[in-house]
Amino acid sequence: QICYNNNNNKSNALEVHTINNNNKERAVLSCRYVVNCAGLYAHELFPIITTPTPTTTTTIPPPPPRQYYAKGNYYKWTPSSSSSSPLPFSRLIYPLPEHGGLGIHATLDTSNQLRFGPNVEWIDSIDNDINDDNTVYRPSPVTPDIVRAIQSYWPALQDQHDLTPDYAGIRPKLSRQEFADFSISSPFDGFVHCLGLESPGLTSSMAIAKHIVD
């Protein structure tokens, strides 16, 4: 829980109350500002913030915009004749953006391993154990749609047998229908909520921090 401490000390006007789920130990942190920038879980933190007033009533912040989850899968290029197959690209290849994402692009890591991804796979929930065999964080199998997307700029790709599921991530989206920018709001003094910060949020983190401070 996060609340005002009403002690008229503007440098520590807020209190963050936490509970350890294992031993139920409680802790209180006094601070001037609280920035909710928890990525996929920012929406879960949003509704727990309450603001006690001098009259002991509680003001509930407005509900956050709805969040959607876009799973993105990456696939390694693993041709059957890898020892004699030269890399088809020497730089990153970005196709035209697709609905919900930037398209399945080609990337090279520092060891020159070629990967393709991410695609856009809408999922309903992220509420499962990351170590579960059925976890949503496990990369999904290669599909014909993924092969066709890569073949649109690299026709030489033969079939899905040259691709191996590698890893997956999940992006918080604020819309499934159209482009939606990050949502940065301050419902009460001292609180800042950053919602929908998918991967470009890391790239632009310094600019986001400056925007919050300003």
Salt bridges, closest charged atoms under 4 A:
GLU15 OE1 - HIS17 NE2 3.01
ASP109 OD2 - ARG115 NH1 2.68
ASP133 OD1 - ARG138 NH2 3.92
ASP145 OD1 - ARG148 NH2 2.19
ASP166 OD2 - ARG115 NE 2.34
GLU198 OE1 - LYS173 NZ 2.95
ASP214 OD2 - LYS210 NZ 2.88
